[in-house]
Amino acid sequence: QVQLVESGGGLVQAGGSLRLSCAASVLSGFTFSRYGMAWFRQAPGKEREFVARITGSGTNTDYTSPVKGRFTISRDNRKNTVSLQMVSLKPEDTAVYYCAGGEWSIGTTESDYAYWGPGTQVTVSS
């Protein structure tokens, strides 16, 4: 029902910024604004973890503590896109970042989201 593709990853120095984007392809008859969207990340040797989420309307957001004040999640329901603006990046932000979506989802766990992108690599050098 929903296909997700991330872009915008890359290599950046500590203190730098990156903007990740997630393009959603929604089948006819489905409305993107019904889907809560989130970003997760998985660092080498670690489990995938929640980063940020945004409700379908875009009015409510939530972040994991380590990224609060540095990352901003947003969405454009006209373009079926979700973005993650990351500033003041740290080496510990290095991970594969995944976009996830779920109908009416507002959770912060993987099981709350049925649709996942393939991921995009973010590497922050010290």
PyMOL commands that place a pseudoatom at each C-alpha (Angstrom):
pseudoatom trace, name=CA, resn=GLN, resi=1, chain=A, elem=C, hetatm=0, pos=[0.000, 0.000, 0.000]
pseudoatom trace, name=CA, resn=VAL, resi=2, chain=A, elem=C, hetatm=0, pos=[2.870, 2.347, 0.768]
pseudoatom trace, name=CA, resn=GLN, resi=3, chain=A, elem=C, hetatm=0, pos=[6.392, 2.269, -0.624]
pseudoatom trace, name=CA, resn=LEU, resi=4, chain=A, elem=C, hetatm=0, pos=[9.070, 4.353, 1.038]
pseudoatom trace, name=CA, resn=VAL, resi=5, chain=A, elem=C, hetatm=0, pos=[12.437, 5.471, -0.286]
pseudoatom trace, name=CA, resn=GLU, resi=6, chain=A, elem=C, hetatm=0, pos=[14.965, 7.474, 1.717]
pseudoatom trace, name=CA, resn=SER, resi=7, chain=A, elem=C, hetatm=0, pos=[17.572, 9.859, 0.360]
pseudoatom trace, name=CA, resn=GLY, resi=8, chain=A, elem=C, hetatm=0, pos=[20.007, 12.459, 1.638]
pseudoatom trace, name=CA, resn=GLY, resi=9, chain=A, elem=C, hetatm=0, pos=[22.429, 10.351, 3.611]
pseudoatom trace, name=CA, resn=GLY, resi=10, chain=A, elem=C, hetatm=0, pos=[26.163, 10.768, 3.355]
pseudoatom trace, name=CA, resn=LEU, resi=11, chain=A, elem=C, hetatm=0, pos=[29.414, 11.563, 5.111]
pseudoatom trace, name=CA, resn=VAL, resi=12, chain=A, elem=C, hetatm=0, pos=[29.637, 14.693, 7.235]
pseudoatom trace, name=CA, resn=GLN, resi=13, chain=A, elem=C, hetatm=0, pos=[32.016, 16.036, 9.851]
pseudoatom trace, name=CA, resn=ALA, resi=14, chain=A, elem=C, hetatm=0, pos=[30.987, 16.344, 13.458]
pseudoatom trace, name=CA, resn=GLY, resi=15, chain=A, elem=C, hetatm=0, pos=[29.012, 19.530, 13.971]
pseudoatom trace, name=CA, resn=GLY, resi=16, chain=A, elem=C, hetatm=0, pos=[27.694, 19.436, 10.442]
pseudoatom trace, name=CA, resn=SER, resi=17, chain=A, elem=C, hetatm=0, pos=[24.175, 19.050, 9.098]
pseudoatom trace, name=CA, resn=LEU, resi=18, chain=A, elem=C, hetatm=0, pos=[22.247, 16.727, 6.849]
pseudoatom trace, name=CA, resn=ARG, resi=19, chain=A, elem=C, hetatm=0, pos=[18.672, 16.607, 5.671]
pseudoatom trace, name=CA, resn=LEU, resi=20, chain=A, elem=C, hetatm=0, pos=[17.115, 13.208, 5.049]
pseudoatom trace, name=CA, resn=SER, resi=21, chain=A, elem=C, hetatm=0, pos=[14.049, 12.839, 2.887]
pseudoatom trace, name=CA, resn=CYS, resi=22, chain=A, elem=C, hetatm=0, pos=[11.566, 10.027, 2.515]
pseudoatom trace, name=CA, resn=ALA, resi=23, chain=A, elem=C, hetatm=0, pos=[9.339, 9.810, -0.538]
pseudoatom trace, name=CA, resn=ALA, resi=24, chain=A, elem=C, hetatm=0, pos=[6.157, 7.810, -0.124]
pseudoatom trace, name=CA, resn=SER, resi=25, chain=A, elem=C, hetatm=0, pos=[4.331, 6.168, -2.977]
pseudoatom trace, name=CA, resn=VAL, resi=26, chain=A, elem=C, hetatm=0, pos=[0.765, 5.596, -1.906]
pseudoatom trace, name=CA, resn=LEU, resi=27, chain=A, elem=C, hetatm=0, pos=[-1.562, 3.411, -3.901]
pseudoatom trace, name=CA, resn=SER, resi=28, chain=A, elem=C, hetatm=0, pos=[-4.674, 4.979, -5.329]
pseudoatom trace, name=CA, resn=GLY, resi=29, chain=A, elem=C, hetatm=0, pos=[-7.399, 5.151, -2.743]
pseudoatom trace, name=CA, resn=PHE, resi=30, chain=A, elem=C, hetatm=0, pos=[-5.032, 5.624, 0.139]
pseudoatom trace, name=CA, resn=THR, resi=31, chain=A, elem=C, hetatm=0, pos=[-4.324, 8.971, 1.754]
pseudoatom trace, name=CA, resn=PHE, resi=32, chain=A, elem=C, hetatm=0, pos=[-0.822, 9.794, 2.943]
pseudoatom trace, name=CA, resn=SER, resi=33, chain=A, elem=C, hetatm=0, pos=[-2.133, 11.989, 5.739]
pseudoatom trace, name=CA, resn=ARG, resi=34, chain=A, elem=C, hetatm=0, pos=[-3.623, 8.895, 7.382]
pseudoatom trace, name=CA, resn=TYR, resi=35, chain=A, elem=C, hetatm=0, pos=[-0.123, 7.554, 7.950]
pseudoatom trace, name=CA, resn=GLY, resi=36, chain=A, elem=C, hetatm=0, pos=[1.935, 8.356, 10.964]
pseudoatom trace, name=CA, resn=MET, resi=37, chain=A, elem=C, hetatm=0, pos=[5.576, 8.495, 9.924]
pseudoatom trace, name=CA, resn=ALA, resi=38, chain=A, elem=C, hetatm=0, pos=[8.794, 7.923, 11.804]
pseudoatom trace, name=CA, resn=TRP, resi=39, chain=A, elem=C, hetatm=0, pos=[12.548, 7.702, 11.500]
pseudoatom trace, name=CA, resn=PHE, resi=40, chain=A, elem=C, hetatm=0, pos=[14.542, 4.909, 13.089]
pseudoatom trace, name=CA, resn=ARG, resi=41, chain=A, elem=C, hetatm=0, pos=[18.255, 4.231, 12.948]
pseudoatom trace, name=CA, resn=GLN, resi=42, chain=A, elem=C, hetatm=0, pos=[20.564, 1.291, 13.370]
pseudoatom trace, name=CA, resn=ALA, resi=43, chain=A, elem=C, hetatm=0, pos=[24.200, 1.726, 14.273]
pseudoatom trace, name=CA, resn=PRO, resi=44, chain=A, elem=C, hetatm=0, pos=[26.765, -1.027, 13.616]
pseudoatom trace, name=CA, resn=GLY, resi=45, chain=A, elem=C, hetatm=0, pos=[26.394, -3.811, 16.122]
pseudoatom trace, name=CA, resn=LYS, resi=46, chain=A, elem=C, hetatm=0, pos=[23.304, -2.294, 17.707]
pseudoatom trace, name=CA, resn=GLU, resi=47, chain=A, elem=C, hetatm=0, pos=[19.580, -2.806, 17.471]
pseudoatom trace, name=CA, resn=ARG, resi=48, chain=A, elem=C, hetatm=0, pos=[17.424, -0.483, 15.452]
pseudoatom trace, name=CA, resn=GLU, resi=49, chain=A, elem=C, hetatm=0, pos=[16.138, 2.396, 17.586]
pseudoatom trace, name=CA, resn=PHE, resi=50, chain=A, elem=C, hetatm=0, pos=[13.463, 5.050, 17.374]
pseudoatom trace, name=CA, resn=VAL, resi=51, chain=A, elem=C, hetatm=0, pos=[14.579, 8.551, 16.410]
pseudoatom trace, name=CA, resn=ALA, resi=52, chain=A, elem=C, hetatm=0, pos=[11.516, 10.704, 15.687]
pseudoatom trace, name=CA, resn=ARG, resi=53, chain=A, elem=C, hetatm=0, pos=[7.880, 10.463, 14.701]
pseudoatom trace, name=CA, resn=ILE, resi=54, chain=A, elem=C, hetatm=0, pos=[5.190, 12.737, 13.334]
pseudoatom trace, name=CA, resn=THR, resi=55, chain=A, elem=C, hetatm=0, pos=[1.433, 12.315, 13.206]
pseudoatom trace, name=CA, resn=GLY, resi=56, chain=A, elem=C, hetatm=0, pos=[-0.478, 12.210, 9.941]
pseudoatom trace, name=CA, resn=SER, resi=57, chain=A, elem=C, hetatm=0, pos=[-1.551, 15.822, 10.205]
pseudoatom trace, name=CA, resn=GLY, resi=58, chain=A, elem=C, hetatm=0, pos=[1.934, 16.905, 11.173]
pseudoatom trace, name=CA, resn=THR, resi=59, chain=A, elem=C, hetatm=0, pos=[0.745, 18.623, 14.324]
pseudoatom trace, name=CA, resn=ASN, resi=60, chain=A, elem=C, hetatm=0, pos=[2.459, 16.343, 16.826]
pseudoatom trace, name=CA, resn=THR, resi=61, chain=A, elem=C, hetatm=0, pos=[6.040, 15.164, 16.934]
pseudoatom trace, name=CA, resn=ASP, resi=62, chain=A, elem=C, hetatm=0, pos=[8.191, 13.176, 19.312]
pseudoatom trace, name=CA, resn=TYR, resi=63, chain=A, elem=C, hetatm=0, pos=[11.930, 12.565, 19.568]
pseudoatom trace, name=CA, resn=THR, resi=64, chain=A, elem=C, hetatm=0, pos=[14.305, 10.275, 21.368]
pseudoatom trace, name=CA, resn=SER, resi=65, chain=A, elem=C, hetatm=0, pos=[16.224, 12.195, 24.032]
pseudoatom trace, name=CA, resn=PRO, resi=66, chain=A, elem=C, hetatm=0, pos=[19.692, 12.112, 22.399]
pseudoatom trace, name=CA, resn=VAL, resi=67, chain=A, elem=C, hetatm=0, pos=[18.436, 14.021, 19.340]
pseudoatom trace, name=CA, resn=LYS, resi=68, chain=A, elem=C, hetatm=0, pos=[16.071, 16.522, 20.952]
pseudoatom trace, name=CA, resn=GLY, resi=69, chain=A, elem=C, hetatm=0, pos=[17.001, 20.045, 19.988]
pseudoatom trace, name=CA, resn=ARG, resi=70, chain=A, elem=C, hetatm=0, pos=[19.198, 18.820, 17.115]
pseudoatom trace, name=CA, resn=PHE, resi=71, chain=A, elem=C, hetatm=0, pos=[16.808, 16.906, 14.841]
pseudoatom trace, name=CA, resn=THR, resi=72, chain=A, elem=C, hetatm=0, pos=[13.525, 18.109, 13.378]
pseudoatom trace, name=CA, resn=ILE, resi=73, chain=A, elem=C, hetatm=0, pos=[10.969, 15.893, 11.667]
pseudoatom trace, name=CA, resn=SER, resi=74, chain=A, elem=C, hetatm=0, pos=[8.488, 17.399, 9.228]
pseudoatom trace, name=CA, resn=ARG, resi=75, chain=A, elem=C, hetatm=0, pos=[6.170, 16.307, 6.448]
pseudoatom trace, name=CA, resn=ASP, resi=76, chain=A, elem=C, hetatm=0, pos=[4.517, 17.662, 3.334]
pseudoatom trace, name=CA, resn=ASN, resi=77, chain=A, elem=C, hetatm=0, pos=[1.263, 15.821, 2.695]
pseudoatom trace, name=CA, resn=ARG, resi=78, chain=A, elem=C, hetatm=0, pos=[0.850, 17.458, -0.711]
pseudoatom trace, name=CA, resn=LYS, resi=79, chain=A, elem=C, hetatm=0, pos=[4.121, 15.917, -1.861]
pseudoatom trace, name=CA, resn=ASN, resi=80, chain=A, elem=C, hetatm=0, pos=[3.899, 12.702, 0.191]
pseudoatom trace, name=CA, resn=THR, resi=81, chain=A, elem=C, hetatm=0, pos=[7.263, 13.345, 1.792]
pseudoatom trace, name=CA, resn=VAL, resi=82, chain=A, elem=C, hetatm=0, pos=[8.769, 13.248, 5.256]
pseudoatom trace, name=CA, resn=SER, resi=83, chain=A, elem=C, hetatm=0, pos=[12.039, 14.906, 6.188]
pseudoatom trace, name=CA, resn=LEU, resi=84, chain=A, elem=C, hetatm=0, pos=[14.510, 14.753, 9.029]
pseudoatom trace, name=CA, resn=GLN, resi=85, chain=A, elem=C, hetatm=0, pos=[16.674, 17.829, 9.434]
pseudoatom trace, name=CA, resn=MET, resi=86, chain=A, elem=C, hetatm=0, pos=[19.766, 16.983, 11.468]
pseudoatom trace, name=CA, resn=VAL, resi=87, chain=A, elem=C, hetatm=0, pos=[22.127, 19.615, 12.841]
pseudoatom trace, name=CA, resn=SER, resi=88, chain=A, elem=C, hetatm=0, pos=[25.058, 19.525, 15.243]
pseudoatom trace, name=CA, resn=LEU, resi=89, chain=A, elem=C, hetatm=0, pos=[25.712, 15.962, 14.202]
pseudoatom trace, name=CA, resn=LYS, resi=90, chain=A, elem=C, hetatm=0, pos=[27.850, 13.766, 16.419]
pseudoatom trace, name=CA, resn=PRO, resi=91, chain=A, elem=C, hetatm=0, pos=[29.842, 10.617, 15.630]
pseudoatom trace, name=CA, resn=GLU, resi=92, chain=A, elem=C, hetatm=0, pos=[27.310, 8.644, 17.679]
pseudoatom trace, name=CA, resn=ASP, resi=93, chain=A, elem=C, hetatm=0, pos=[24.637, 9.626, 15.136]
pseudoatom trace, name=CA, resn=THR, resi=94, chain=A, elem=C, hetatm=0, pos=[26.375, 7.364, 12.616]
pseudoatom trace, name=CA, resn=ALA, resi=95, chain=A, elem=C, hetatm=0, pos=[23.848, 4.756, 11.516]
pseudoatom trace, name=CA, resn=VAL, resi=96, chain=A, elem=C, hetatm=0, pos=[21.596, 3.571, 8.754]
pseudoatom trace, name=CA, resn=TYR, resi=97, chain=A, elem=C, hetatm=0, pos=[18.473, 5.701, 8.950]
pseudoatom trace, name=CA, resn=TYR, resi=98, chain=A, elem=C, hetatm=0, pos=[15.113, 4.181, 8.063]
pseudoatom trace, name=CA, resn=CYS, resi=99, chain=A, elem=C, hetatm=0, pos=[11.845, 5.846, 7.206]
pseudoatom trace, name=CA, resn=ALA, resi=100, chain=A, elem=C, hetatm=0, pos=[8.764, 4.028, 8.480]
pseudoatom trace, name=CA, resn=GLY, resi=101, chain=A, elem=C, hetatm=0, pos=[5.035, 4.496, 8.115]
pseudoatom trace, name=CA, resn=GLY, resi=102, chain=A, elem=C, hetatm=0, pos=[1.874, 3.067, 9.578]
pseudoatom trace, name=CA, resn=GLU, resi=103, chain=A, elem=C, hetatm=0, pos=[-1.770, 3.886, 9.201]
pseudoatom trace, name=CA, resn=TRP, resi=104, chain=A, elem=C, hetatm=0, pos=[-2.782, 6.071, 12.141]
pseudoatom trace, name=CA, resn=SER, resi=105, chain=A, elem=C, hetatm=0, pos=[0.469, 5.112, 13.889]
pseudoatom trace, name=CA, resn=ILE, resi=106, chain=A, elem=C, hetatm=0, pos=[1.721, 7.282, 16.709]
pseudoatom trace, name=CA, resn=GLY, resi=107, chain=A, elem=C, hetatm=0, pos=[4.039, 4.837, 18.411]
pseudoatom trace, name=CA, resn=THR, resi=108, chain=A, elem=C, hetatm=0, pos=[7.764, 4.708, 18.936]
pseudoatom trace, name=CA, resn=THR, resi=109, chain=A, elem=C, hetatm=0, pos=[8.406, 1.002, 18.429]
pseudoatom trace, name=CA, resn=GLU, resi=110, chain=A, elem=C, hetatm=0, pos=[9.121, -0.908, 15.246]
pseudoatom trace, name=CA, resn=SER, resi=111, chain=A, elem=C, hetatm=0, pos=[5.937, -2.913, 15.541]
pseudoatom trace, name=CA, resn=ASP, resi=112, chain=A, elem=C, hetatm=0, pos=[3.895, 0.285, 15.259]
pseudoatom trace, name=CA, resn=TYR, resi=113, chain=A, elem=C, hetatm=0, pos=[4.953, 0.709, 11.632]
pseudoatom trace, name=CA, resn=ALA, resi=114, chain=A, elem=C, hetatm=0, pos=[4.091, -1.653, 8.803]
pseudoatom trace, name=CA, resn=TYR, resi=115, chain=A, elem=C, hetatm=0, pos=[6.012, 0.003, 5.987]
pseudoatom trace, name=CA, resn=TRP, resi=116, chain=A, elem=C, hetatm=0, pos=[9.751, 0.568, 5.804]
pseudoatom trace, name=CA, resn=GLY, resi=117, chain=A, elem=C, hetatm=0, pos=[12.230, 2.031, 3.390]
pseudoatom trace, name=CA, resn=PRO, resi=118, chain=A, elem=C, hetatm=0, pos=[15.547, 0.346, 2.554]
pseudoatom trace, name=CA, resn=GLY, resi=119, chain=A, elem=C, hetatm=0, pos=[17.528, 2.875, 4.600]
pseudoatom trace, name=CA, resn=THR, resi=120, chain=A, elem=C, hetatm=0, pos=[20.174, 5.496, 3.954]
pseudoatom trace, name=CA, resn=GLN, resi=121, chain=A, elem=C, hetatm=0, pos=[23.637, 5.616, 5.504]
pseudoatom trace, name=CA, resn=VAL, resi=122, chain=A, elem=C, hetatm=0, pos=[24.676, 8.566, 7.635]
pseudoatom trace, name=CA, resn=THR, resi=123, chain=A, elem=C, hetatm=0, pos=[28.310, 8.703, 8.709]
pseudoatom trace, name=CA, resn=VAL, resi=124, chain=A, elem=C, hetatm=0, pos=[29.596, 11.415, 11.010]
pseudoatom trace, name=CA, resn=SER, resi=125, chain=A, elem=C, hetatm=0, pos=[33.363, 11.707, 11.278]
pseudoatom trace, name=CA, resn=SER, resi=126, chain=A, elem=C, hetatm=0, pos=[35.089, 13.089, 14.335]
for i in range(1, 126): cmd.bond("trace and resi %d" % i, "trace and resi %d" % (i + 1))
show_as sticks, trace
zoom trace
